[in-house]
């Protein structure tokens, strides 16, 4: 009986360990969608963020391009990308300044983003 319990415990630990090591790999996103016409800028100080694919629950979702105000003067948009093994989110970065992750909810509250096509 002790042997049986020990085997069950070992099997349970093995299953738990295997579960911890499992991850979801969805691979690289599809090629970007073509932008035929870029909408007119809403005003001075806006930068256009080209559309991109981003991962959501194990698949990719398209985010149409849009106009956005950079978080500080001199910041440029570094587009999201996939290096063949891992996906990297887009962000804003400027010379001598920190990286600023793009937060759509925050941007909308501060009127930084302006929809291009279907934002």
N, C-alpha and C positions, 0 to 999 in steps of 0.2 A: 504494500500500500504506500509506504514512504517513497518507493521508487516511482510509482505512478504520479504522486503529487509533485515530486521533484521534476518529472518530465513535463507535467502541465505548467509548472512555474517557469521552467526553461523555455517552453514553447511560447508562453505568454510574453516573456521578456524579449524573445526573438521577434515576435510579431510587433511588439511595441517599438523595438529598435528599428525594424524595417520601416514602420510607419513614419518615424521621425526623419528618416533619410529620404523619403519620397518627396518629390517636388513636381510642379506642373511646368512642363516645357511646351510652349506653343510655337516655337520657332520664330523666324523672321516675319514681319508683316508683309502684306501684298505691296506691290509698287504704288507710289503715290498717285492719286488721281490728278489728271491734267487740269490746270487752271486756265481757262480760255480767256477770261477777262477779269482783271483785278478791279474791284470797285474803287471809286474815287476816294481819296483820303478824307476823313471827317474833319481834318484840320492840322495845323502845325503841331509837331511834336509826336505824331503817331508813327509807328512802324508796322508794316504788314507782316503778320505771322502766317506763313504758308500752311496749308492744310497738312495734316499728318494722321497716321494711324497710331492708336494707343491701346494697350491691353486692358480688357475688362472681363473678369470672370472666365479666363481661359480662352478668350478669342479677341480679335482686334475690332475696334470701332473707329470709323472715320470721323475726324474733327475738321470741319471746313475752315478755310483760311479766314482771318479777321484782322482788323486794325486794333492795335493796342498801344498805350503809352508805356514806354519803358519805365521801370521803377525809379531810375535816376538818370541824369544826363550822361550820355556816353555809353550807356548799356546797350548791348546788342543781343539779339535773340539767338541762342544756340539751339538748333532744331533737335527734336528727339530723334534717336537713331537706334539701330540694332546692329551689333558688331558680328553677327553670325551665331552668337551664343547667348547674349544678354541684351535686354532692352534698357535704354537710358532715356529718362524723361528730359524734356526741353527745359531750358532755364535762361535767365538773363545774366549777363556778365559784362563788366566794364573794366578798363585799365585801372589797376590798383584798388579795385572794389571787390566786395564779396559777391559770391554767386547768390542769385535770388531765384528760388523755385517759383514756377508759374502757378498761381492759385486762382482759378477761374472765379470761385465764389467771392474771394476777397476783391478781385478786380472789378466785378460787377458792382459791388457795394461802393467802390471808389470811382466808378465811372471811367475806368481805364480802358476797357475793351469796347470795341464798336464792331458789330457784326458785319462780316463781309457778305458771304452768301447766306448760309444757314447756320449761324452760330448757336 
